[in-house]
Amino acid sequence: MRLARTAADRIGDGALNGRAIGELATELGVSDRQLRRAIHREFGVAPRDLAGVQRLSRARRMLLATSLPVIQVAYTSGFQSLRRFNTAFRERYRMSPTELRRAYGSAKRQSRLA
């Protein structure tokens, strides 16, 4: 459990952005297989899937809290391409990053009017 949580924290900080899970395993002093098993046992997903969810979550928070351009949000969140970011975002949230911003902006404006 501790290994999986430590790995998840490192993954959340970008440890798998452009790197293999084996490199993270070596840094943590365990085998690739042991790390994969620990993450799957704790979170029910593969390390790459965990990284993807964390990247999308970070991107969503940035889209809602900042006015950074979408492309900058994508790269800052750890995505290697804008196209992949847009596809993954739409699959996860059923809307584009721009649509999320529009929806949030109008909800925010309405709450200020109330």
N, C-alpha and C positions, 0 to 999 in steps of 0.2 A: 504494500500500500504506500509506504513512504517513497519507494523508488518511482512508482507511477506518478505520485503527486509532484515529486521533484522534477521528473521528466516533463510533466504537463506545464509546470511553471516555466521551464526552459523553452519548451515549444511555444508557449504563449509569448515569450520574449523574442521569438524568431529563430530559435535554434535549428529549425528545419527549413528555413528559407534558403533555397538553393543548396541544401546539404542533404546528405543521406542519413537515414536513421542509424546506420552503423557508426557514423562519426559521433553522434550524441551518445550512443551506447558506450563507446570507447571512453569518452569524457567522463561518463558516470561509473566507469569501471565494471561494466557488465557486458554480456554478449548481446548481440543484435536480437537473437531469439528471446532471451530472457526479458529484455526491455519490451519487445512486442507483446509478449505474454502478460507482463505486469500491467501494461497500459490497457490491453483488451480486458483483462480480469477486472480492473478498477472502473473503467469507463465504458466498456462494451463496444469499443471501436478500435480501428487500427490507428497507429500514430499519425499517418498522413491525413486520415479523416479528422482526427482531433485537431491537427494543425489547421485544416481547412475551416472548421467550425470557428476556431479562435480567430482566424484572419477575418472571416465574415463578420463576426461579432464586433471586432475592433473597428472594422470599416463602417458598420452601421452606426456605432457610437460616434465616430468622427463625422459622418454625414449629418447626423442630428445636432452635434454640438459645435461644428465649425462651418465656415464658409469656404473651406479649401476646395479647389477644383476636384472633380471626381477622379481624374487621372492621378492626381497627387494622393488622394485618399487610397486609391488602389495600390500604388507603389509603396506608400508608407505602411499599409497594412500587410505587406509581404507578398503581394501578387506580382508575378513576373510579366504579366501582360494585361492590358486594359480589356481586351476581348474576353479572356478567361475570367477576369473579375466580374464583368457584366453578366456573363453566362452563369457563373456560380451564384451571384447575388440574386438573379432572377429565379433560379432553381430553388434557392433557400427561402426567399421572402416573397416570391410570387409578384414581384414588381422590380422595376429597374432602380438603380440608385437615385436617379433624377426624380422618378415618381415618388420615392420615399421622401425625398426632401420637399417636394411640392405638397404632399399629404401632410407632413409634419408642419410645414410652414403655415398652411391654412388652419390647422387645428390650433396652432400656437396663436395665430391672429384672433381666432374666434374666442379663445380663452381670455385674451386681453380685453375683448369687447364686453364680455359678460360681467 
